[in-house]
Amino acid sequence: MATTLQCDIVSAEEEIFSGQIEFESITASLGELGIYLGHTPLLTELKPSPVELRKPNGEHEIFYVSGGFFEVQPTKVIILADTAIRPRSG
């Protein structure tokens, strides 16, 4: 049984991330959201905040968005960010 969903993070300039995830934590206009496979469809505005992704291999990745929109479909999540960045590692 599948436990992952497709996640795409796109800014006005470029695609920031595209891949399979197990979980996503994000701050929407009405508060914190945690998204797993099969979440109820949703469209909401984003607040400037970090976005945390948990990948199937257990790795966590964090991005920062300045605002935008977040769409949840049963097997896919899409972030359309005004600006999104991936922090530099090490």
ZAMARKE-494123 format. One record per residue: residue in one letter; x, y, z of N, C-alpha, C in turn. Coordinates in pm, whole numbers, plus 50000, padded with zeros to 5 digits. Atoms other than C-alpha are relative to their C-alpha. Layout:
# ZAMARKE-494123
AXYZXYZXYZ
...
END
This chain:
# ZAMARKE-494123
M500844988150000500005000050000500885012450000
A499234987650012501355034249901499795008750123
T500094990949886502135058650181500565013849965
T499404987250039503655087249981499075007749906
L500704991650094502295116249784501005008949928
Q499164991350080503775138349515499935014150057
C499944986349952504925172649632500765008549900
D499354990450089505755201849404500005013650069
I499864986449947507075235249533500545008649887
V499674991650114507175262349268499935014650042
S500044985649977508085299149295499805006749865
A500154992750126507645326349035501214998249910
E498775001250077511255320648928500314985949950
E499565013650033511675282648928499294989450082
E500455011249919510675248349049501054997550107
I499095001449887512215244149394500154985450041
F499985014049958511275208049474498914992449927
S501005009050055509475179149309500414985950039
G499685013649959509355144549463498964994150092
Q500915007249912507645119149685500305003350146
I499864997349857507035126950052499004991350077
E500955007049913505345109750346499155009850081
F500674990449914504375141050540500485014149967
E499644985950019504315178950504499365008350110
S500484990749899503975205650771500145014149944
I500024986850063503015240650661499085009350079
T500854990349932501485272750800499115007049897
A500994993950089498325283450621499395012250068
S500594987749946496235314750674499214997750129
L500775002849880494155297650943500754991650103
G499235007549901496955278951120500874989149940
E499085010750041499305249051108499244988449937
L500585011850065498565219950874501044989049995
G499175011850021499995184850867499314991449897
I500625006950113499395166150544500614986249979
Y499625013750035499525128650481499234995949875
L500715005650114498415107750182498524998450033
G501445001549982494625108750143499335011450074
H500594988349932494105142650313498855005449916
T501134993750068490865160150226500505011049907
P499594989250090491265182849920499815013750064
L499954987149932492055218550020500725010049912
L499294988950064493065252049873500025011450101
T499894989649898494395278650111501175009249971
E498904990450010496615309150132501074996450104
L498895002949910500055305150291500495012650069
K499314989449928501695326650556501504998149978
P498545001650006505425333650538500444990750114
S499655010149900506895303450716500884989249941
P499285011750050509045272450695499014989249956
V500755011750046507725241750511500894988050027
E499205011849968508925208450648499464987949924
L500365012250073508925177350431500694988150065
R499385012549957509515141850551499944990449882
K499895008750116510735119350271499904985450041
P500165014249969510225081550247501224993750068
N498795005749938513845074750353500225005350141
G499894994549866513235093450682500695013550006
E499324987150007515165124350569498975011350009
H500834988149990513685158350658500645011049917
E499504988750076513995188650434499115012050031
I500744987949967512985224450513500225010449892
F499994989050096512125252450272499335011850070
Y500644988149945511055288050347499225006849888
V500844993250099508165305050164499585013550056
S500394986549959507215341750171498505002149992
G501454999250018503545334450106499654993249870
G500455006350123501465320849822498764991750027
F501175008649989498925292849785500424985550012
F499745014149973498755256349887498774992049958
E501095008650046496655229849713500294985750042
V499915014049962496025195049849499014992149916
Q500815009750072494715167149626500244986650068
P499845012749928494315130749740501404993849990
T498685006150015497745120349605501095010149966
K499044989750040499495153749543499785012850079
V500074986749940500315186749714500835009549915
I499314990050082501345218449533500095013050079
I499794986949941502855249949679500355009549888
L499724989350095502685280549454500445011950084
A499454990049908504975303849646500365012849928
D499524987350053505625340649591501524999049984
T498565002649999509245332849683500224987950089
A499655011849919510695299949810501494997749991
I498575002849999514215291349915500284987150075
R499495011849932516075260350019501265004450073
P498814995849927518565267150297501254992449952
R498755006550036522185259850219500384990050107
S499555010049903523565228550381501475002150029
G498705000349947526675227550588501065008849963
END
